[in-house]
Amino acid sequence: MLRWNILLGALLLGSGPAALAQAPAARTFTNPLKANGPDPWVIRHGGQYYYTNTMGKNITLWKSKTLEGVKDAPGAVVWTPPATGPNSTQIWAPELHFLDGKWYLYYTASNKATASDDTRYVFVLENTNHDPTTGSWTDKGRVNTKYSGLDGTVFEHGGRRYFVYSAYVGPQSVLAIAPLHNPWTLDATQETILATPTLTWEKGGGRQILEGPEFLAGKKGQLFLVYSASACWDDNYALGMLTARPGADPLRADSWVKSSQPVFHPSAENGVWGTGHNGFTTSPDGRENWLLYHAKAAADGKCEGRSARAQRFTWNSDGTPNFGVPAALATPQPVPSGE
């Protein structure tokens, strides 16, 4: 008995304050992921994070095994626009998707000769290589949307694939959806406008804008489309959300209900402004959900100064996302679980 008491005492001493003080500190990082990072996008595939954002004159991809490693990863310019033609200038908001065993880059572009909202569309590139930072990209042309527009994205639900974008309709930008025949061709006969800017916080900066739609699957079967509202130069640029109940048809406008207030918005206390153009990813072990977005450190009424940031988000008991409050740049963020 004495021997066991001695052993137990040794174990207890080994788990005391001295031992705890020797435990490794949790790894953290601080934002931004990219100091110049408007319209950020990230996808995790094959054990790698692939990141991109608006560069304006080309499409650049960064590859990293960790999300915070995007900061220091070398960039690879994978595509530059032609000197002339419909996709020759204003290369914005690229998104990388892995569909049917191939990589696709969706991006917004306009015609250098007549650059305007009227000539701005979403285009697609295709790459058959297993690593999208290498290999060659084939121009698949313009997505055959009914309207000019920007910020195209793709999601799959119920065995079907859908395309959502911000369409220029009248004086405003609206959200529209259509099913896809293939990654670059819509069934244009089923294109539907899902939402228009009707709320005060969707009309900031002297514009009426819904843009940057991104799909998120709910925890209780709901479908969410999280979008950016108001002009990019508006300091109160924020995220809104459309919700469709389980089993609803995504192509029906009446399937979607708009949140009356932003679901993620600037924080004067934390010095974060212009929160928008989001994307989603997961931790390497799949246990955590992460929000990617751009924001500014100054309330200056400009589009410039947007940096790419990442922070973990949680879920409410009803299966809706809880994005929380945008953290200050100096706030340590725990690295994604499973790294």
Secondary structure, DSSP 8 states (H G I E B T S, - for coil): -HHHHHHHHHHHHHTSHHHHHTS----EE-S-SBSS-SS-EEEEETTEEEEE---BSSEEEEEESSSGGGGT--EEEEE---SSSTTSEEEEEEEEEEETTEEEEEEEEE-GGG-SGGG-EEEEEEE-SSSTTSS--EEEEE---SS-EEEEEEEEETTEEEEEEEEEETTEEEEEEEEEEETTEE-GGG-EEEE---SGGGSGGG-EEEEEEEEEE-TTS-EEEEEEES-TT-TT-EEEEEEE-TT--TT-GGGEEE-SS-SB--BTTTTBEEEEEEEEEE-TTS--EEEEEEEESS--S-S---EEEEEEEEE-TTS-EE------TTS-EE--TT-
